[in-house]
Amino acid sequence: MVFKKLLGALGVGGPSVDTVLEPGPALPGAVLTGEVRLRGGGSDVTVDRISLLLVARVEREDQDEEHEGTVVLERFTVGGGFRLAEEAEHAVPFSVTLPWETPITELHGQHLGPVLGIRTELEIAGARDKGDLDALAVGPLPAQEAILEAFGQLGYAFRSADLELGHIRGTGQQLPCYQEIEILPPAGHAHAVNEIEVTFIAAPGGLEVVIEADKRAGLFSDGHDTVHRFTASHHGVPHTDWNAQVDAWLKEVIAGHETRATPSSGFGHHGDQHRSGPGAGAVVAGVAAGVAVGVVGGMVAAEVVDEIGDAFEEEEGEEGDEG
């Protein structure tokens, strides 16, 4: 992005900042590299601190009404403690590790719906100003991609993906929000379930896969949600028949609370885990099928880059200083 003049807390004539991220999608738990480029303003200043904030747009529920807000998922200090002369240019390279639970924003180059960004914040003379904002694309880990591919192979179709504020009890979730990927069942299962919601909670040791089935109501019974949690290892990806594994998971989830299978090697499950956050909400209208769970009718990457600034700027007046 082009240099952005800091005209807020630092005053007119302050320095400009341009943060450049390494090209291509990042991965959860992986290193994100780039460079913060500064240009001095009308006077010499001391840059006390340069911070990068991983921010996300999330949905939050308040008295049965859904609202969107911005949350900070992680804060990184990447530099500071130097003098920036008038009109001088200074570059600060950085290398930071993204949280393992960083949401997925794209699959096979197609945007899934969630909006993430890297906000650059400068602290000068005790004043902090939100400077540059860059869209951040995040691709799936190999295990996540394999599982989504299996859904497509089994005839399931992508509907939408969003970020929900809250925690899923019984999991190792660390971030204040979780990602829901909504998937529509094939015709063979449509009589039993309306949709499937999948949440990945990644960690260094493996992947938790929370699958929730919104079951259809029968003639003499009400519909209800059935939630199960499964686990998968990162190193087992190339050696797993993911179509068979995901199909077994889905059969157990759809069958409901009566199924209590014995965990097999490398995988485990705990039935009926409940989410403490709000329910699912659609943010991208689209249906896709095939090997890759794609997106039809969703925003393309270029549009996301153009619109991310406006999306986050709506929250500027509501955000206080982050600790």
N, C-alpha and C positions, 0 to 999 in steps of 0.2 A: 504494500500500500504506500501511497505517497506520504511525505512528511506531513504530520498534523501539528499545527501550532497549538501550544497549551495556553489557552486564554482564560482559564477558569481561576482556580485557586492561586496560580502562579502569576497572574496578571498579564495584561497586554504587553507584548514585546518579550515574552518568555521564550524558552527554548522550544524546539520542535523535535518530534520523535517519530521514527518509522521502524516498526518491528517486522523483520523478514523471517518467515518460517521456512524450514527445509521443504522443498517441493514433495508432493505426494501425501497420501494419507498416513497418519500416525497409527500406532497400535497400542491397545491398552497394556500398561505395564512396561512399555518400551521407552526409549530415550527420544525426546523431542529436542532438536537442535535448531539454532537460528542465530540471529544477530539483532541487537537493539542499536539503531543508528540515531545519534543525537546531533542536532545542529544548534549552536548557541544563538541566543536572541540578542537583544539590544544591550546587554550588560553581562559581565562575568557572574557566574553563579556556582555554588557548590552543590553537586548532586549527592545528597545523603544516601539515597537508596533507590534502586530500580527493582520493581517487583513485577512479576508476571502472574496474572490471576486466570485460572481456568474457570470460565463461567459457563452457565448453561441456562437455557429457558426451560422452566418446569411448569407442570400443571399442579395446582393446589385446589383443594375442595374446602369450601366454607359454607356450611348450612345448605348442603345439596346444590350449591352453585360452584362451577369450576372457574378458576381464575388462572392467569399465567403470571409468572414472576421470574426473577433472575436469582440464581444462587451461585455462590462461589464454591467450587468443588475442591480447589487446591490453590495455595499461594506459594510462589517460589521467589526468593530473593536472588537476583542474578548479578548484582553489581551495586556500586555506590562508593562514596568516600573519595570523590575526585572533583577537581575544579574544571568547569566547562567555560572556556573563554568566549567572549563576544564573537558571534558569527563563526566560531570554530566547529569542526566536525569531529565526532568521536564515536567509535564503534565498540560495542560490548557483546562479544560472542557468548552464547549460553548453551548449556546442555542440561536438561531437566528430565526427570523420570515421571511419566504420567501415572496416575493411579491405575491399578489393575481393573478397577470397576468403571473406568472411563466408558461412557456409553458409545455405542456404534452409531455412526452417522451415515455410513454408506456401505453398499455391498456391490461388488463388481462395477464400481464407478457410478452407481445410481444412488441418489439421496434417499434416505429412509424416513426423514422427518425431523428427528431431534436436531437442535441448533446449539452448537458449542462454539466458544470463541476464546481467544487469548487476549486479555486486556493488559496493556502495559501501563503501569502506574509509576510516576516519578515523585519522589519526595525531596523538596528543596526548601531549606530554611523553615522546616517544620510544617510546611504546607504540602498536601498531597493532591495530585491531579490525575484523573484518568485520561491517559493519552490515547495511544493507538489501540484499535480493536481489530483483530484479524479473525476471520472464520477459520475454524479448525476442523479438518476432515479426519475421521477415525474409522479405520477398517476393522474387520473382525479378526480375532485370534483364530488359528487353524481349527481348534475344536469348535468354536462358535460357527465358523463358516461351514464345517462339515455337518453340523447339526441342522443348520438352515438349509443346506443343500439336500439333506435327507428329507426334510419336510416337503420340499419341492418335488423330489423323486416319488414321494408317497402320494402326491396329488393335492397337497395343501397349497393354499394361495395366500400371499401376503395381503394384508388389509391396511395396516398402519403401524406406526411406532411412535411412542411418546415417552416423556420422562415424568414420573410421578413423585411428588414430595412425600416422604414417609419411609418407613422401614418394614422389611419383611421379617417377621419374628421367626426365630429358629434358624436363621442363616448367619453367615459371617459378614453381612453387609456393613461397610464402613462409611460410605458416602451418605449424604442426607436425602438422596433420591435414588430411584431405581428405574430401569428402562423396561417398558412393556412392549413386546412385539406381538401384535395381534394377527392371527392367522386363521383363515377360513377353512373348514374341513371339506374334503371331497364329498361327492354325492353319496358314497357308501357309508359315511358317518354323519351326514347332515341330519338324519332322523334322531340322533342321540345327542348332538352337541351343536350349539350355535357358533361358537368360535373357541379358539385356543389362544391363551396368552402365555408367552414365553418370556422369562426373565433370566438373564445370565448374570451371575455374580462370580467374577473371576478373582483368583488369588494366585500367588506364586506356586502353590502346591496343586492346583487343579481348578475345576470349574463346577460351580453349583448351577443346576438348571432347574428353575422353578416353573412348573407347568400347571396352569389353571384352565380347567374346562368349564365353560358356561353351558351347563346341560339344559336341554329343552325340557319343558314341563310336559308330563304325561296327562292322560285323560283324568286320572284320579290323584295326581300328585303335582306338587309345585316344582318348578325348575330350581336348580341350585348349583353353586360352584363347587367343584372338586379340585383341590390343590395338592400337588405332590412335589417333593424335592428330590432330585437325583444328583449324582456327582459323576464327573469324568476327569481323567487325568490328561495333562497336556501331552505327555510323551506317548500316550496310547493312541493318538489320532491316526497314524498310518496303519495301525494293526487292527482297527475296529471296523466291523460291518455296521456302518452308521444307519443304513436303512433298516436293518433288523433291530438295532438297538433302540432307535427312535420309535419304531413301530411297537416294540414291546412296552416302552414308556407310555405311549399314547393309549394302548389297550388297557393298561393298568389305571391310568387317570380316568378314562371314560367309564371303566367298570365301576369306579366309585370307591367308597370306603371299605367295601367287602374284600377287595383284593389286598393281600399282604404277602407279596413275593419275597423270597429270600434274596438278599443282595448278592450279585455275582461278583467275581473278581474284578476289581478296578472300578466298580460302580456300587452305589448305595442309594437308599431312598428313605424318606420319612414322609408318610402320608399326612394330608390335611394340615399343612402349614398355612397360616393365615397372614395376610398383609395388614400392617397397621396403617398404611397409607390409603389414599383414595382409590376408587375403582378405575377401570380402563376408560380412556376417552380417545376418540379418533381425531388425529390432526392432519393426516394425509388421506385423501380419498383415492383409493386405487386398489386394483386387484391384479394379481399376476400369478402365473403358474410356470411349470417347467423345472429344469434342474436347478437353476438359481432362482431364489425368491426375489423377484424384481419389483419394480415400481411402475405403475402406469397412472398418469394423472398427477404425480407428485411434482414438487419443485425440483428443477434441475440444479446442478451445482452452481452454475453461473448466477442464477437468480438468488441463490442463498447468499453468495458473496455480496451481491448488490444490496440485499435486504437485511443482512445481519445487523448492520449498524443501526437501522431504524428499529429493529426488534428489541435490541438491548437499550437503545437510547430512551425508550419509553419508560424504563425503570430508573433513569438517572436521578430524577427528582425524588424517588422514594428510597434510594439506597443511602444508608449511613456509612460511616467509616467502618471498614472491615478490620477486625482485630487480627 
